[in-house]
Amino acid sequence: MEKKIHLYFRKPFNCAQTIMKIIEDHYNIPSENIENAKKYGGGNAPNGMCGALHALLQYLPQKDHEQVRSSFKDNIGSEKCKEIRKDQKFSCGECIKKAMDLYEEFKH
């Protein structure tokens, strides 16, 4: 999985797009949806959420969202992109990795 993160992130995708690109086969995500997710990078997901986390939540059952968000926040320190980047404890790549770990844990 880390190989795929390095393959897609910033070459040419942002964090939200990278999540979608990695899981696209499992969910039959149209390429235009991945392109449209470009707007969620850089702290621009709803409520300032990390784009990787936001993209992940789109593909997990609603019943798991609270637990996924809580786990992400417990591990990364926040679910908000600008707070994560301000703290400089975790890179965007590490946020993508955590989101993908949660995907593996919660996918159905």
Secondary structure, 3 states (H helix, E strand, C coil): CHHHHHHHECCCECHHHHHHHHHHHHHCCCHHHHHHHHHHCCCCCHHHECHHHHHHHCCCCHHHHHHHHHHHHHHHCCCEHHHHHHHCCCCHHHHHHHHHHHHHHHCC
